[in-house]
């Protein structure tokens, strides 16, 4: 969503600097300066970090409610105790405040807001329009390619299934433009009748564009029109004794019917709609969303918002809708299984964002109600699977606590590993696991920067990574209020890595974080890992011990993340050009030079006059490039 016009009201200096002002007293000190109109407010702690973002019809009245503990949840009371300052942003209307609130929550991820953690973009099917023979492909990301986008689909798998079925009915090309231009004979897709081979003129442009129009009609929901036209053509071909054409049309009709039959749900009155259902159980919340576009079911996805333990289910749904559509275009109809108190406000905000009417509806009867109930059943089943997984995870964490003598099952395990090749492109990696499994949004990578580190010195690399990690932690969360301190450090390595880790922690004055080293046993055989703890002899577990499998998975995940980070850094360095080192040479001039001369080596050998002749290169830039390569 685009942010509405607004005005920031800064924190009053006397309030921010008042000694000892924290909690409800700090909030009360700001109240006289707050406006009565609509807007959003941000609660800040003593370090200036945002704790909470909220919207209000009247900022002064809403913020004043935080000074009265009666009626506040335990989560909000914890937040109030940390507040040192309040910032507000005024808006023209409450709907604008709702849009701005959703954007700010997504951007800042405040620890006391209900958060939508999984924010991956959805894939679409793209019928491109930037080529004489348009392709039909999967697309994800910015819509910067001319063409028509159909979706969203719930997953990449759903797109692949649909594209695979579409290729049987509409043999359109799926190759890249460069592959299309370089073909001299039909590819395998033509041989298996999944492409009409326009690259080698096996089909005329007019006939190919007719196929594109039919595919667009189908994806737009006009599949009945397409099927009727094909049946008429098949009948005409059969009567003309053109049985080959009739058979081809028959196969395409069957493929198209197969696509529609594969849909789990198809309702005649549902064209463009999202169906959202929420279910709460066992202290967790699951939100299930189904996508319907052009009368077809494009799949469903589960979400598990964070910080929902003491939040009303309607409030969770309210927060989800705002954050989910903050960067996505909503459909014309959104069906929900629970009423929300500010439905009219949400409709107004989403309509403003979409530029057209958006309806939020909680059906009580009929087929739409059945559809919402189906989504609710899916949410319930997904949540119970998550609870079962969490229960199993808790048992493993309890086993870890018993194995390593911890006071309680660890809620945050940090695992560290390094990766390099002879000291080059060295990186460190940290992964995080807890009761909910791997927390990929908490993963961190570290580029090894120490100039005094000898190539291949794993101990020094580990020291740098841990020093940077815990120095920042001491600065940003010294009291552990944000839950970022680990209950267990798992280091990939043996006695040496363990000693390096303990040395770093001792230098920083940290003596309450348990550390364990995990090293592969003889011949680096998996299953014979040795564990190193301070003050204890190394030991091994039974090869089939469930806790061993769990720790192996964590170690392997850290290794995978470190290797992937190292490879990405190495690949990036391999594609760097000497032109990147020249001051004042940006992407546009670099591209112009490479297009004109063909390579960076040719640029380095060019004379000053040749450089000045390159398009888009001034005499001053040409002189700068020439001097860089010739020592001027």
Buried (B, 14 or more C-beta within 10 A) or exposed (E): BEBBEBEEBEBBEEBBEBEEBBBBEBBBBBBEBBBEBBBBBBBBBEEEBBBBBBBBBBBBEBBBEBBEEEEBBEBBEBBBEBBBBBBBBBBBBBBBBBBBBBBBBBEBBBBBBBBBBEBEEBBBBBBBEEBEBBBBBBBBEEEEEEBBBBBBBBBEEBBEBBBEBBBBBBBBBBBEEEEBEEBEEBBEBBEEEBBBBBBEEEBEEEEBBEBBEBBBBBBBBBBEEBBEEBEEBBEEBBEEEBEEBBEBBBEBBEBBEEBBEEBEBEBEEBBBBBBBBBBBEEEBBBBBBBBBBBBBBBBBBBBBBBBBEEBEBBBBBBBBBBBBBBBBEBBBBBBBBBEBEBBEBBBBBBBBBBEEEBBBBBBEEEEBBEBBBBBBEBBBBBBBEBBEEBEEBEBBBBBBBEBBEBEEBBBBBBBBBBBBEEBEBBBBBBBBBBBBEBBEEBBBBBEBEEEEBEEEBBBBBBBBBBBBBBEEBEEEBEEEBBEBBBBBBBBBBBEBBBBBBBBBBEEBEBEEBBBBBBBBEEEEEEBBBBBBBEEEEBEEBEEEBEBBBBBBBBBBBBBBBBBBBBBEBBEEEEEEBBBEEBEEBEEEBBEBBBEBBEEBEEBBEBEBEBBBEBEEBEEEBBBBBBEBBEEE
